[in-house]
């Protein structure tokens, strides 16, 4: 977790792991979570659903997202919305980092 009124380099808060997806929860409240992920090249999260809206911001690199059967690529500084209960997946052709904000309704 991070402290209030703290300035941090977002990309530096999680390191890549060889052949792995590494995550670090930054904020966890009753209203949702903010989690930073680092994907090594070739790693993925298989198709799944979540009961909450999820907003992804790509922090570093580029990834492929499939949301409700629609494929899109997003790179540094771009965002992707994954609505609640809609199947989605994430694939990393190269190393990339993303910030995932889960919003409970």
Backbone atoms as SQL, in Angstrom:
CREATE TABLE atoms (id INTEGER PRIMARY KEY, chain TEXT, resi INTEGER, resn TEXT, atom TEXT, x REAL, y REAL, z REAL);
INSERT INTO atoms VALUES
  (1, 'A', 1, 'UNK', 'N', 0.842, -1.175, 0.000),
  (2, 'A', 1, 'UNK', 'CA', 0.000, 0.000, 0.000),
  (3, 'A', 1, 'UNK', 'C', 0.895, 1.247, 0.000),
  (4, 'A', 2, 'UNK', 'N', 0.329, 2.327, -0.470),
  (5, 'A', 2, 'UNK', 'CA', 1.080, 3.581, -0.496),
  (6, 'A', 2, 'UNK', 'C', 0.485, 4.547, 0.525),
  (7, 'A', 3, 'UNK', 'N', 1.254, 5.521, 0.905),
  (8, 'A', 3, 'UNK', 'CA', 0.816, 6.510, 1.889),
  (9, 'A', 3, 'UNK', 'C', 0.227, 7.735, 1.208),
  (10, 'A', 4, 'UNK', 'N', -0.647, 8.438, 1.922),
  (11, 'A', 4, 'UNK', 'CA', -1.239, 9.672, 1.411),
  (12, 'A', 4, 'UNK', 'C', -0.164, 10.743, 1.242),
  (13, 'A', 5, 'UNK', 'N', -0.392, 11.654, 0.312),
  (14, 'A', 5, 'UNK', 'CA', 0.495, 12.797, 0.063),
  (15, 'A', 5, 'UNK', 'C', 1.923, 12.366, -0.226),
  (16, 'A', 6, 'UNK', 'N', 2.050, 11.255, -0.938),
  (17, 'A', 6, 'UNK', 'CA', 3.359, 10.725, -1.296),
  (18, 'A', 6, 'UNK', 'C', 3.497, 10.782, -2.818),
  (19, 'A', 7, 'UNK', 'N', 4.592, 11.305, -3.326),
  (20, 'A', 7, 'UNK', 'CA', 4.835, 11.349, -4.761),
  (21, 'A', 7, 'UNK', 'C', 5.740, 10.184, -5.125),
  (22, 'A', 8, 'UNK', 'N', 5.271, 9.343, -6.046),
  (23, 'A', 8, 'UNK', 'CA', 6.007, 8.132, -6.411),
  (24, 'A', 8, 'UNK', 'C', 6.073, 7.985, -7.922),
  (25, 'A', 9, 'UNK', 'N', 7.114, 7.334, -8.400),
  (26, 'A', 9, 'UNK', 'CA', 7.237, 6.998, -9.811),
  (27, 'A', 9, 'UNK', 'C', 6.446, 5.716, -10.030),
  (28, 'A', 10, 'UNK', 'N', 5.325, 5.813, -10.731),
  (29, 'A', 10, 'UNK', 'CA', 4.407, 4.689, -10.880),
  (30, 'A', 10, 'UNK', 'C', 5.081, 3.457, -11.475),
  (31, 'A', 11, 'UNK', 'N', 5.790, 3.611, -12.568),
  (32, 'A', 11, 'UNK', 'CA', 6.418, 2.460, -13.229),
  (33, 'A', 11, 'UNK', 'C', 7.437, 1.771, -12.332),
  (34, 'A', 12, 'UNK', 'N', 8.029, 2.509, -11.413),
  (35, 'A', 12, 'UNK', 'CA', 9.043, 1.932, -10.534),
  (36, 'A', 12, 'UNK', 'C', 8.496, 1.193, -9.323),
  (37, 'A', 13, 'UNK', 'N', 7.176, 1.168, -9.154),
  (38, 'A', 13, 'UNK', 'CA', 6.591, 0.527, -7.977),
  (39, 'A', 13, 'UNK', 'C', 6.438, -0.985, -8.096),
  (40, 'A', 14, 'UNK', 'N', 6.645, -1.510, -9.307),
  (41, 'A', 14, 'UNK', 'CA', 6.611, -2.961, -9.501),
  (42, 'A', 14, 'UNK', 'C', 7.670, -3.315, -10.544),
  (43, 'A', 15, 'UNK', 'N', 8.371, -4.408, -10.302),
  (44, 'A', 15, 'UNK', 'CA', 9.433, -4.851, -11.209),
  (45, 'A', 15, 'UNK', 'C', 8.963, -6.047, -12.028),
  (46, 'A', 16, 'UNK', 'N', 9.533, -6.220, -13.207),
  (47, 'A', 16, 'UNK', 'CA', 9.235, -7.375, -14.037),
  (48, 'A', 16, 'UNK', 'C', 9.821, -8.632, -13.408),
  (49, 'A', 17, 'UNK', 'N', 9.138, -9.754, -13.610),
  (50, 'A', 17, 'UNK', 'CA', 9.653, -11.058, -13.210),
  (51, 'A', 17, 'UNK', 'C', 9.792, -11.915, -14.448),
  (52, 'A', 18, 'UNK', 'N', 10.866, -12.658, -14.575),
  (53, 'A', 18, 'UNK', 'CA', 11.074, -13.505, -15.751),
  (54, 'A', 18, 'UNK', 'C', 9.948, -14.524, -15.874),
  (55, 'A', 19, 'UNK', 'N', 9.254, -14.496, -17.015),
  (56, 'A', 19, 'UNK', 'CA', 8.184, -15.446, -17.285),
  (57, 'A', 19, 'UNK', 'C', 6.993, -15.317, -16.356),
  (58, 'A', 20, 'UNK', 'N', 6.749, -14.112, -15.838),
  (59, 'A', 20, 'UNK', 'CA', 5.711, -13.955, -14.819),
  (60, 'A', 20, 'UNK', 'C', 4.879, -12.693, -15.019),
  (61, 'A', 21, 'UNK', 'N', 3.752, -12.685, -14.330),
  (62, 'A', 21, 'UNK', 'CA', 2.939, -11.491, -14.150),
  (63, 'A', 21, 'UNK', 'C', 3.069, -11.138, -12.677),
  (64, 'A', 22, 'UNK', 'N', 3.582, -9.947, -12.399),
  (65, 'A', 22, 'UNK', 'CA', 3.800, -9.501, -11.020),
  (66, 'A', 22, 'UNK', 'C', 2.803, -8.387, -10.725),
  (67, 'A', 23, 'UNK', 'N', 2.208, -8.407, -9.526),
  (68, 'A', 23, 'UNK', 'CA', 1.255, -7.349, -9.179),
  (69, 'A', 23, 'UNK', 'C', 1.554, -6.795, -7.793),
  (70, 'A', 24, 'UNK', 'N', 1.122, -5.550, -7.616),
  (71, 'A', 24, 'UNK', 'CA', 1.242, -4.879, -6.319),
  (72, 'A', 24, 'UNK', 'C', -0.001, -4.025, -6.096),
  (73, 'A', 25, 'UNK', 'N', -0.736, -4.313, -5.033),
  (74, 'A', 25, 'UNK', 'CA', -1.908, -3.518, -4.694),
  (75, 'A', 25, 'UNK', 'C', -1.443, -2.221, -4.061),
  (76, 'A', 26, 'UNK', 'N', -1.891, -1.102, -4.628),
  (77, 'A', 26, 'UNK', 'CA', -1.497, 0.212, -4.139),
  (78, 'A', 26, 'UNK', 'C', -2.544, 0.800, -3.207),
  (79, 'A', 27, 'UNK', 'N', -3.823, 0.552, -3.515),
  (80, 'A', 27, 'UNK', 'CA', -4.929, 1.083, -2.713),
  (81, 'A', 27, 'UNK', 'C', -6.011, 0.013, -2.647),
  (82, 'A', 28, 'UNK', 'N', -6.578, -0.173, -1.455),
  (83, 'A', 28, 'UNK', 'CA', -7.688, -1.107, -1.288),
  (84, 'A', 28, 'UNK', 'C', -8.673, -0.491, -0.304),
  (85, 'A', 29, 'UNK', 'N', -9.897, -0.201, -0.798),
  (86, 'A', 29, 'UNK', 'CA', -10.945, 0.385, 0.041),
  (87, 'A', 29, 'UNK', 'C', -12.250, -0.349, -0.231),
  (88, 'A', 30, 'UNK', 'N', -13.283, 0.032, 0.481),
  (89, 'A', 30, 'UNK', 'CA', -14.590, -0.542, 0.236),
  (90, 'A', 30, 'UNK', 'C', -15.135, -0.192, -1.135),
  (91, 'A', 31, 'UNK', 'N', -14.605, 0.855, -1.745),
  (92, 'A', 31, 'UNK', 'CA', -15.063, 1.300, -3.053),
  (93, 'A', 31, 'UNK', 'C', -14.321, 0.691, -4.218),
  (94, 'A', 32, 'UNK', 'N', -13.226, -0.008, -3.952),
  (95, 'A', 32, 'UNK', 'CA', -12.479, -0.633, -5.038),
  (96, 'A', 32, 'UNK', 'C', -11.007, -0.772, -4.722),
  (97, 'A', 33, 'UNK', 'N', -10.250, -1.139, -5.747),
  (98, 'A', 33, 'UNK', 'CA', -8.812, -1.339, -5.592),
  (99, 'A', 33, 'UNK', 'C', -8.066, -0.695, -6.752),
  (100, 'A', 34, 'UNK', 'N', -6.798, -0.382, -6.493),
  (101, 'A', 34, 'UNK', 'CA', -5.881, 0.087, -7.532),
  (102, 'A', 34, 'UNK', 'C', -4.659, -0.820, -7.451),
  (103, 'A', 35, 'UNK', 'N', -4.387, -1.530, -8.554),
  (104, 'A', 35, 'UNK', 'CA', -3.310, -2.515, -8.570),
  (105, 'A', 35, 'UNK', 'C', -2.418, -2.271, -9.773),
  (106, 'A', 36, 'UNK', 'N', -1.124, -2.325, -9.549),
  (107, 'A', 36, 'UNK', 'CA', -0.137, -2.161, -10.610),
  (108, 'A', 36, 'UNK', 'C', 0.378, -3.536, -11.012),
  (109, 'A', 37, 'UNK', 'N', 0.420, -3.807, -12.322),
  (110, 'A', 37, 'UNK', 'CA', 0.876, -5.086, -12.854),
  (111, 'A', 37, 'UNK', 'C', 2.084, -4.887, -13.755),
  (112, 'A', 38, 'UNK', 'N', 2.988, -5.873, -13.757),
  (113, 'A', 38, 'UNK', 'CA', 4.109, -5.926, -14.698),
  (114, 'A', 38, 'UNK', 'C', 4.063, -7.297, -15.374),
  (115, 'A', 39, 'UNK', 'N', 3.877, -7.309, -16.692),
  (116, 'A', 39, 'UNK', 'CA', 3.804, -8.544, -17.464),
  (117, 'A', 39, 'UNK', 'C', 5.119, -8.745, -18.210),
  (118, 'A', 40, 'UNK', 'N', 5.713, -9.913, -18.087),
  (119, 'A', 40, 'UNK', 'CA', 6.865, -10.235, -18.920),
  (120, 'A', 40, 'UNK', 'C', 6.338, -10.556, -20.321),
  (121, 'A', 41, 'UNK', 'N', 7.192, -10.465, -21.325),
  (122, 'A', 41, 'UNK', 'CA', 6.807, -10.756, -22.707),
  (123, 'A', 41, 'UNK', 'C', 6.207, -12.158, -22.797),
  (124, 'A', 42, 'UNK', 'N', 5.091, -12.261, -23.518),
  (125, 'A', 42, 'UNK', 'CA', 4.452, -13.546, -23.727),
  (126, 'A', 42, 'UNK', 'C', 3.471, -13.957, -22.636),
  (127, 'A', 43, 'UNK', 'N', 3.380, -13.188, -21.578),
  (128, 'A', 43, 'UNK', 'CA', 2.464, -13.515, -20.482),
  (129, 'A', 43, 'UNK', 'C', 1.061, -12.988, -20.782),
  (130, 'A', 44, 'UNK', 'N', 0.068, -13.554, -20.099),
  (131, 'A', 44, 'UNK', 'CA', -1.318, -13.155, -20.346),
  (132, 'A', 44, 'UNK', 'C', -2.182, -13.465, -19.138),
  (133, 'A', 45, 'UNK', 'N', -3.325, -12.814, -19.103),
  (134, 'A', 45, 'UNK', 'CA', -4.409, -13.183, -18.188),
  (135, 'A', 45, 'UNK', 'C', -5.507, -13.725, -19.094),
  (136, 'A', 46, 'UNK', 'N', -5.886, -14.980, -18.887),
  (137, 'A', 46, 'UNK', 'CA', -6.886, -15.603, -19.746),
  (138, 'A', 46, 'UNK', 'C', -8.250, -14.962, -19.544),
  (139, 'A', 47, 'UNK', 'N', -9.147, -15.244, -20.464),
  (140, 'A', 47, 'UNK', 'CA', -10.474, -14.635, -20.425),
  (141, 'A', 47, 'UNK', 'C', -11.181, -14.938, -19.105),
  (142, 'A', 48, 'UNK', 'N', -11.748, -13.891, -18.523),
  (143, 'A', 48, 'UNK', 'CA', -12.481, -13.998, -17.265),
  (144, 'A', 48, 'UNK', 'C', -13.449, -12.831, -17.170),
  (145, 'A', 49, 'UNK', 'N', -14.267, -12.840, -16.142),
  (146, 'A', 49, 'UNK', 'CA', -15.152, -11.704, -15.880),
  (147, 'A', 49, 'UNK', 'C', -14.902, -11.221, -14.466),
  (148, 'A', 50, 'UNK', 'N', -15.336, -10.015, -14.188),
  (149, 'A', 50, 'UNK', 'CA', -15.243, -9.439, -12.846),
  (150, 'A', 50, 'UNK', 'C', -16.571, -8.750, -12.548),
  (151, 'A', 51, 'UNK', 'N', -16.982, -8.745, -11.293),
  (152, 'A', 51, 'UNK', 'CA', -18.267, -8.130, -10.951),
  (153, 'A', 51, 'UNK', 'C', -18.214, -6.605, -10.867),
  (154, 'A', 52, 'UNK', 'N', -17.061, -6.012, -11.186),
  (155, 'A', 52, 'UNK', 'CA', -16.877, -4.564, -11.073),
  (156, 'A', 52, 'UNK', 'C', -16.349, -3.999, -12.386),
  (157, 'A', 53, 'UNK', 'N', -16.660, -2.728, -12.655),
  (158, 'A', 53, 'UNK', 'CA', -16.036, -2.050, -13.789),
  (159, 'A', 53, 'UNK', 'C', -14.543, -1.949, -13.518),
  (160, 'A', 54, 'UNK', 'N', -13.761, -2.106, -14.572),
  (161, 'A', 54, 'UNK', 'CA', -12.308, -2.016, -14.439),
  (162, 'A', 54, 'UNK', 'C', -11.770, -1.061, -15.495),
  (163, 'A', 55, 'UNK', 'N', -10.901, -0.166, -15.070),
  (164, 'A', 55, 'UNK', 'CA', -10.251, 0.774, -15.972),
  (165, 'A', 55, 'UNK', 'C', -8.760, 0.479, -15.944),
  (166, 'A', 56, 'UNK', 'N', -8.197, 0.211, -17.120),
  (167, 'A', 56, 'UNK', 'CA', -6.768, -0.072, -17.251),
  (168, 'A', 56, 'UNK', 'C', -6.086, 1.135, -17.869),
  (169, 'A', 57, 'UNK', 'N', -4.962, 1.536, -17.274),
  (170, 'A', 57, 'UNK', 'CA', -4.102, 2.562, -17.864),
  (171, 'A', 57, 'UNK', 'C', -2.753, 1.912, -18.124),
  (172, 'A', 58, 'UNK', 'N', -2.299, 1.948, -19.375),
  (173, 'A', 58, 'UNK', 'CA', -0.993, 1.372, -19.704),
  (174, 'A', 58, 'UNK', 'C', 0.080, 2.360, -19.271),
  (175, 'A', 59, 'UNK', 'N', 0.987, 1.886, -18.436),
  (176, 'A', 59, 'UNK', 'CA', 2.044, 2.713, -17.855),
  (177, 'A', 59, 'UNK', 'C', 3.335, 2.614, -18.671),
  (178, 'A', 60, 'UNK', 'N', 3.557, 1.440, -19.264),
  (179, 'A', 60, 'UNK', 'CA', 4.808, 1.197, -19.989),
  (180, 'A', 60, 'UNK', 'C', 4.561, 0.082, -21.000),
  (181, 'A', 61, 'UNK', 'N', 5.060, 0.235, -22.219),
  (182, 'A', 61, 'UNK', 'CA', 4.925, -0.806, -23.230),
  (183, 'A', 61, 'UNK', 'C', 3.570, -0.789, -23.908),
  (184, 'A', 62, 'UNK', 'N', 3.163, -1.953, -24.397),
  (185, 'A', 62, 'UNK', 'CA', 1.920, -2.089, -25.154),
  (186, 'A', 62, 'UNK', 'C', 1.339, -3.469, -24.905),
  (187, 'A', 63, 'UNK', 'N', 0.000, -3.578, -24.935),
  (188, 'A', 63, 'UNK', 'CA', -0.661, -4.860, -24.712),
  (189, 'A', 63, 'UNK', 'C', -1.874, -4.993, -25.613),
  (190, 'A', 64, 'UNK', 'N', -2.349, -6.231, -25.719),
  (191, 'A', 64, 'UNK', 'CA', -3.558, -6.520, -26.472),
  (192, 'A', 64, 'UNK', 'C', -4.659, -6.903, -25.489),
  (193, 'A', 65, 'UNK', 'N', -5.815, -6.288, -25.646),
  (194, 'A', 65, 'UNK', 'CA', -6.958, -6.534, -24.783),
  (195, 'A', 65, 'UNK', 'C', -8.098, -7.067, -25.631),
  (196, 'A', 66, 'UNK', 'N', -8.838, -8.020, -25.098),
  (197, 'A', 66, 'UNK', 'CA', -10.075, -8.484, -25.726),
  (198, 'A', 66, 'UNK', 'C', -11.166, -8.237, -24.693),
  (199, 'A', 67, 'UNK', 'N', -12.147, -7.422, -25.067),
  (200, 'A', 67, 'UNK', 'CA', -13.239, -7.058, -24.161),
  (201, 'A', 67, 'UNK', 'C', -14.549, -7.330, -24.891),
  (202, 'A', 68, 'UNK', 'N', -15.316, -8.282, -24.376),
  (203, 'A', 68, 'UNK', 'CA', -16.587, -8.621, -25.018),
  (204, 'A', 68, 'UNK', 'C', -16.429, -9.051, -26.459),
  (205, 'A', 69, 'UNK', 'N', -15.329, -9.739, -26.770),
  (206, 'A', 69, 'UNK', 'CA', -15.080, -10.220, -28.126),
  (207, 'A', 69, 'UNK', 'C', -14.416, -9.218, -29.049),
  (208, 'A', 70, 'UNK', 'N', -14.248, -7.975, -28.607),
  (209, 'A', 70, 'UNK', 'CA', -13.596, -6.937, -29.405),
  (210, 'A', 70, 'UNK', 'C', -12.133, -6.819, -28.988),
  (211, 'A', 71, 'UNK', 'N', -11.223, -6.830, -29.970),
  (212, 'A', 71, 'UNK', 'CA', -9.790, -6.747, -29.697),
  (213, 'A', 71, 'UNK', 'C', -9.295, -5.322, -29.902),
  (214, 'A', 72, 'UNK', 'N', -8.440, -4.866, -28.980),
  (215, 'A', 72, 'UNK', 'CA', -7.802, -3.558, -29.150),
  (216, 'A', 72, 'UNK', 'C', -6.394, -3.625, -28.578),
  (217, 'A', 73, 'UNK', 'N', -5.542, -2.759, -29.074),
  (218, 'A', 73, 'UNK', 'CA', -4.182, -2.615, -28.535),
  (219, 'A', 73, 'UNK', 'C', -4.106, -1.258, -27.857),
  (220, 'A', 74, 'UNK', 'N', -3.389, -1.231, -26.755),
  (221, 'A', 74, 'UNK', 'CA', -3.207, 0.030, -26.042),
  (222, 'A', 74, 'UNK', 'C', -1.749, 0.139, -25.630),
  (223, 'A', 75, 'UNK', 'N', -1.224, 1.364, -25.716),
  (224, 'A', 75, 'UNK', 'CA', 0.157, 1.625, -25.357),
  (225, 'A', 75, 'UNK', 'C', 0.255, 2.695, -24.286),
  (226, 'A', 76, 'UNK', 'N', 1.482, 3.047, -23.968),
  (227, 'A', 76, 'UNK', 'CA', 1.794, 4.016, -22.918),
  (228, 'A', 76, 'UNK', 'C', 0.833, 5.209, -22.930),
  (229, 'A', 77, 'UNK', 'N', 0.214, 5.454, -21.773),
  (230, 'A', 77, 'UNK', 'CA', -0.664, 6.598, -21.624),
  (231, 'A', 77, 'UNK', 'C', -2.096, 6.385, -22.107),
  (232, 'A', 78, 'UNK', 'N', -2.393, 5.218, -22.660),
  (233, 'A', 78, 'UNK', 'CA', -3.738, 4.952, -23.148),
  (234, 'A', 78, 'UNK', 'C', -4.530, 4.133, -22.121),
  (235, 'A', 79, 'UNK', 'N', -5.868, 4.224, -22.217),
  (236, 'A', 79, 'UNK', 'CA', -6.722, 3.527, -21.268),
  (237, 'A', 79, 'UNK', 'C', -7.703, 2.612, -21.996),
  (238, 'A', 80, 'UNK', 'N', -8.173, 1.587, -21.258),
  (239, 'A', 80, 'UNK', 'CA', -9.166, 0.651, -21.772),
  (240, 'A', 80, 'UNK', 'C', -10.174, 0.403, -20.651),
  (241, 'A', 81, 'UNK', 'N', -11.469, 0.467, -20.985),
  (242, 'A', 81, 'UNK', 'CA', -12.520, 0.182, -20.020),
  (243, 'A', 81, 'UNK', 'C', -12.992, -1.250, -20.220),
  (244, 'A', 82, 'UNK', 'N', -13.077, -1.984, -19.121),
  (245, 'A', 82, 'UNK', 'CA', -13.601, -3.342, -19.132),
  (246, 'A', 82, 'UNK', 'C', -14.822, -3.355, -18.211),
  (247, 'A', 83, 'UNK', 'N', -16.040, -3.295, -18.797),
  (248, 'A', 83, 'UNK', 'CA', -17.245, -3.210, -17.973),
  (249, 'A', 83, 'UNK', 'C', -17.462, -4.463, -17.114),
  (250, 'A', 84, 'UNK', 'N', -18.176, -4.277, -16.027),
  (251, 'A', 84, 'UNK', 'CA', -18.506, -5.380, -15.127),
  (252, 'A', 84, 'UNK', 'C', -19.218, -6.494, -15.896),
  (253, 'A', 85, 'UNK', 'N', -18.875, -7.727, -15.544),
  (254, 'A', 85, 'UNK', 'CA', -19.525, -8.935, -16.060),
  (255, 'A', 85, 'UNK', 'C', -19.353, -9.170, -17.560),
  (256, 'A', 86, 'UNK', 'N', -18.432, -8.466, -18.193),
  (257, 'A', 86, 'UNK', 'CA', -18.129, -8.671, -19.613),
  (258, 'A', 86, 'UNK', 'C', -16.808, -9.435, -19.698),
  (259, 'A', 87, 'UNK', 'N', -16.774, -10.570, -20.421),
  (260, 'A', 87, 'UNK', 'CA', -15.532, -11.334, -20.529),
  (261, 'A', 87, 'UNK', 'C', -14.408, -10.479, -21.124),
  (262, 'A', 88, 'UNK', 'N', -13.208, -10.609, -20.548),
  (263, 'A', 88, 'UNK', 'CA', -12.058, -9.869, -21.045),
  (264, 'A', 88, 'UNK', 'C', -10.772, -10.647, -20.778),
  (265, 'A', 89, 'UNK', 'N', -9.734, -10.310, -21.554),
  (266, 'A', 89, 'UNK', 'CA', -8.414, -10.924, -21.378),
  (267, 'A', 89, 'UNK', 'C', -7.346, -9.897, -21.728),
  (268, 'A', 90, 'UNK', 'N', -6.120, -10.197, -21.303),
  (269, 'A', 90, 'UNK', 'CA', -4.981, -9.301, -21.541),
  (270, 'A', 90, 'UNK', 'C', -3.807, -10.154, -21.997),
  (271, 'A', 91, 'UNK', 'N', -3.108, -9.726, -23.053),
  (272, 'A', 91, 'UNK', 'CA', -1.921, -10.429, -23.532),
  (273, 'A', 91, 'UNK', 'C', -0.791, -9.431, -23.754),
  (274, 'A', 92, 'UNK', 'N', 0.416, -9.865, -23.394),
  (275, 'A', 92, 'UNK', 'CA', 1.598, -9.001, -23.505),
  (276, 'A', 92, 'UNK', 'C', 2.545, -9.544, -24.573),
  (277, 'A', 93, 'UNK', 'N', 2.539, -8.951, -25.778),
  (278, 'A', 93, 'UNK', 'CA', 3.499, -9.390, -26.787),
  (279, 'A', 93, 'UNK', 'C', 4.937, -9.051, -26.380),
  (280, 'A', 94, 'UNK', 'N', 5.096, -7.967, -25.650),
  (281, 'A', 94, 'UNK', 'CA', 6.382, -7.568, -25.072),
  (282, 'A', 94, 'UNK', 'C', 6.124, -7.175, -23.630),
  (283, 'A', 95, 'UNK', 'N', 7.166, -6.868, -22.907),
  (284, 'A', 95, 'UNK', 'CA', 6.978, -6.454, -21.518),
  (285, 'A', 95, 'UNK', 'C', 6.100, -5.209, -21.449),
  (286, 'A', 96, 'UNK', 'N', 5.189, -5.197, -20.469),
  (287, 'A', 96, 'UNK', 'CA', 4.390, -3.999, -20.270),
  (288, 'A', 96, 'UNK', 'C', 3.879, -3.923, -18.838),
  (289, 'A', 97, 'UNK', 'N', 3.535, -2.692, -18.428),
  (290, 'A', 97, 'UNK', 'CA', 2.985, -2.450, -17.096),
  (291, 'A', 97, 'UNK', 'C', 1.651, -1.737, -17.245),
  (292, 'A', 98, 'UNK', 'N', 0.712, -2.090, -16.361),
  (293, 'A', 98, 'UNK', 'CA', -0.598, -1.454, -16.383),
  (294, 'A', 98, 'UNK', 'C', -1.083, -1.186, -14.975),
  (295, 'A', 99, 'UNK', 'N', -1.863, -0.130, -14.853),
  (296, 'A', 99, 'UNK', 'CA', -2.508, 0.226, -13.598),
  (297, 'A', 99, 'UNK', 'C', -3.974, -0.150, -13.740),
  (298, 'A', 100, 'UNK', 'N', -4.465, -1.016, -12.868),
  (299, 'A', 100, 'UNK', 'CA', -5.850, -1.495, -12.919),
  (300, 'A', 100, 'UNK', 'C', -6.624, -0.879, -11.761),
  (301, 'A', 101, 'UNK', 'N', -7.691, -0.150, -12.098),
  (302, 'A', 101, 'UNK', 'CA', -8.568, 0.430, -11.085),
  (303, 'A', 101, 'UNK', 'C', -9.905, -0.294, -11.162),
  (304, 'A', 102, 'UNK', 'N', -10.253, -1.006, -10.097),
  (305, 'A', 102, 'UNK', 'CA', -11.533, -1.721, -10.006),
  (306, 'A', 102, 'UNK', 'C', -12.502, -0.843, -9.234),
  (307, 'A', 103, 'UNK', 'N', -13.672, -0.572, -9.826),
  (308, 'A', 103, 'UNK', 'CA', -14.642, 0.329, -9.225),
  (309, 'A', 103, 'UNK', 'C', -15.899, -0.435, -8.826),
  (310, 'A', 104, 'UNK', 'N', -16.108, -0.580, -7.520),
  (311, 'A', 104, 'UNK', 'CA', -17.310, -1.256, -7.040),
  (312, 'A', 104, 'UNK', 'C', -18.489, -0.296, -7.140),
  (313, 'A', 105, 'UNK', 'N', -19.624, -0.832, -7.607),
  (314, 'A', 105, 'UNK', 'CA', -20.801, 0.042, -7.729),
  (315, 'A', 105, 'UNK', 'C', -21.718, -0.101, -6.540);
